Amino acid sequence: MDIDIVVRAAKQEDLDEVESLYNALNDYLAVHENYPRWKKGIYPLREHAEEGIRTKSLYVATYEGKIIGTVIYLSEQGQAYQDVDWQIDFDVPVIVIHILAVHPDYFGCGVGKALLDYAMYFGKKQGKKAIRLDTYEENLPAVRLYEKCGFQERGKVDLGLEPVYGLKWYRVFEKVIG
């Protein structure tokens, strides 16, 4: 069931609602299959949203004025991305997606797709050449979403997060847009 979703840049006054979304999602993941392996109090955190607002990289998906999804669009690629066999050069301008989160009440409503579609619109407007992202290797719902939205898997990387989150391998995806 698709709903009328509006994606916009987050504002300071959205912070509490974004944190509430992170908490609701992590509460849901604590009692259901936790594909991304996120944990309340560990990831994602309010501090991530605060940094996203400060750097103007946090965007929210809204439905009838309520925040139902969030994402962070960055331009910087991590060190691990350098060794990936991308479709186009590593050094081209890209958007790198972080913390794509959907409120559990809105799973299956097209929120993730709307945030990815907006990344393409936003990226084209800014002259970016591709959208890149990664997800924990066992996050099958995310993998299905990315593939459905036209992203191509480009391999696996070790993001160095095993000591922090206990997760070693991440699947990387790319969609060329320009």
C-alpha positions as CSV (number, residue, x, y, z in Angstrom):
1,M,0.0,0.0,0.0
2,D,1.6,3.2,-1.2
3,I,0.7,6.5,0.6
4,D,1.3,10.1,-0.3
5,I,4.8,10.6,1.1
6,V,6.6,14.0,1.2
7,V,10.4,14.0,1.6
8,R,12.1,17.2,2.9
9,A,15.2,18.4,4.7
10,A,15.0,17.9,8.5
11,K,14.7,20.9,10.8
12,Q,15.8,21.3,14.4
13,E,12.3,21.0,15.6
14,D,12.1,17.5,14.0
15,L,14.8,16.1,16.3
16,D,12.5,14.7,19.1
17,E,10.3,13.0,16.5
18,V,13.3,11.5,14.6
19,E,14.6,10.1,17.9
20,S,11.2,8.7,18.7
21,L,11.2,7.0,15.3
22,Y,14.7,5.5,16.0
23,N,13.4,4.2,19.3
24,A,10.2,2.8,17.9
25,L,12.1,1.0,15.2
26,N,14.7,-0.4,17.7
27,D,11.9,-1.5,20.0
28,Y,10.3,-3.3,17.1
29,L,13.6,-4.9,16.1
30,A,14.2,-6.1,19.6
31,V,11.2,-8.4,19.4
32,H,11.1,-9.3,15.7
33,E,13.7,-10.5,13.2
34,N,16.4,-7.8,13.5
35,Y,17.9,-7.9,10.0
36,P,20.0,-4.8,10.3
37,R,21.2,-5.8,13.8
38,W,20.5,-2.3,15.1
39,K,20.1,-1.9,18.9
40,K,18.5,0.8,21.0
41,G,21.0,3.0,22.8
42,I,23.7,1.9,20.3
43,Y,22.6,2.6,16.7
44,P,21.0,4.8,15.4
45,L,21.2,7.5,18.1
46,R,19.8,11.0,18.6
47,E,23.4,12.2,18.1
48,H,23.4,10.9,14.5
49,A,20.2,12.9,13.8
50,E,21.7,16.0,15.5
51,E,24.8,15.7,13.3
52,G,22.6,15.3,10.3
53,I,20.6,18.4,11.1
54,R,23.8,20.3,11.8
55,T,25.3,19.3,8.4
56,K,22.0,19.6,6.6
57,S,22.3,16.0,5.5
58,L,19.3,14.6,7.4
59,Y,16.0,14.2,5.5
60,V,12.7,13.0,6.6
61,A,9.7,11.3,4.9
62,T,6.4,12.6,6.2
63,Y,2.8,11.4,5.8
64,E,0.0,13.7,7.0
65,G,2.6,15.8,8.8
66,K,4.1,12.9,10.8
67,I,7.7,11.7,10.3
68,I,7.6,8.1,9.1
69,G,11.1,7.7,7.8
70,T,14.5,9.3,7.8
71,V,17.8,9.1,5.9
72,I,21.2,10.8,5.9
73,Y,22.6,11.8,2.5
74,L,26.4,12.3,2.6
75,S,29.0,13.0,-0.1
76,E,32.0,11.4,1.6
77,Q,32.8,7.7,1.0
78,G,34.5,5.7,3.6
79,Q,37.9,4.1,3.1
80,A,36.4,0.7,2.6
81,Y,34.6,2.0,-0.5
82,Q,37.9,2.6,-2.3
83,D,38.4,-1.1,-3.1
84,V,34.9,-1.8,-4.4
85,D,34.5,-2.5,-8.2
86,W,32.1,0.3,-8.8
87,Q,30.3,0.8,-12.1
88,I,31.9,4.2,-12.4
89,D,35.0,5.7,-10.8
90,F,35.3,5.9,-7.1
91,D,36.2,9.6,-7.3
92,V,33.1,10.8,-9.0
93,P,30.7,12.9,-7.0
94,V,28.2,10.6,-5.2
95,I,25.6,10.5,-2.5
96,V,26.2,7.9,0.2
97,I,23.1,6.8,2.1
98,H,23.3,6.3,5.8
99,I,20.6,5.4,8.4
100,L,17.7,4.8,6.2
101,A,15.1,4.1,8.8
102,V,11.3,3.5,8.5
103,H,8.8,3.6,11.3
104,P,7.5,0.1,11.8
105,D,3.9,1.2,11.5
106,Y,4.7,2.2,7.9
107,F,6.6,-0.9,6.7
108,G,5.5,-1.9,3.2
109,C,4.0,1.6,2.4
110,G,6.8,2.8,0.1
111,V,8.7,4.9,2.6
112,G,12.1,3.4,1.8
113,K,11.5,3.7,-1.9
114,A,10.4,7.3,-1.5
115,L,13.7,8.1,0.4
116,L,15.8,6.4,-2.3
117,D,13.8,8.1,-5.1
118,Y,14.4,11.4,-3.4
119,A,18.2,10.6,-3.2
120,M,18.2,10.3,-7.0
121,Y,16.3,13.5,-7.5
122,F,18.5,15.3,-5.0
123,G,21.6,13.8,-6.5
124,K,20.8,14.8,-10.1
125,K,20.1,18.3,-8.9
126,Q,23.5,18.5,-7.3
127,G,25.4,16.9,-10.2
128,K,26.1,13.6,-8.5
129,K,26.9,10.6,-10.7
130,A,25.7,7.8,-8.4
131,I,24.0,6.8,-5.2
132,R,26.0,4.3,-3.1
133,L,25.1,2.6,0.2
134,D,25.8,-0.5,2.3
135,T,23.9,-2.7,4.5
136,Y,24.7,-5.6,6.9
137,E,25.1,-8.7,4.8
138,E,22.1,-10.4,6.4
139,N,19.7,-7.5,6.1
140,L,17.6,-9.2,3.4
141,P,14.6,-6.7,3.4
142,A,17.0,-3.9,2.7
143,V,18.7,-5.9,-0.1
144,R,15.3,-6.6,-1.7
145,L,14.4,-2.9,-1.5
146,Y,17.7,-1.8,-3.1
147,E,17.5,-4.3,-5.9
148,K,13.8,-3.4,-6.5
149,C,14.9,0.3,-6.8
150,G,17.5,-0.6,-9.4
151,F,20.6,-0.7,-7.3
152,Q,23.3,-3.2,-8.3
153,E,25.3,-5.1,-5.7
154,R,29.0,-4.4,-6.1
155,G,30.5,-6.7,-3.5
156,K,31.1,-6.9,0.3
157,V,33.3,-4.8,2.5
158,D,34.6,-4.8,6.0
159,L,33.7,-1.4,7.4
160,G,35.8,-2.0,10.5
161,L,32.7,-2.0,12.7
162,E,33.1,-5.5,14.2
163,P,34.6,-4.2,17.4
164,V,31.8,-1.6,17.8
165,Y,28.7,-3.5,16.6
166,G,29.9,-7.1,16.2
167,L,29.2,-6.9,12.4
168,K,31.9,-7.6,9.9
169,W,30.6,-7.8,6.4
170,Y,28.4,-5.3,4.6
171,R,27.0,-5.6,1.1
172,V,27.6,-2.5,-1.0
173,F,25.2,-1.2,-3.7
174,E,25.3,1.5,-6.4
175,K,22.9,3.1,-8.8
176,V,24.3,5.3,-11.5
177,I,22.2,8.5,-11.9
178,G,24.1,10.9,-14.0
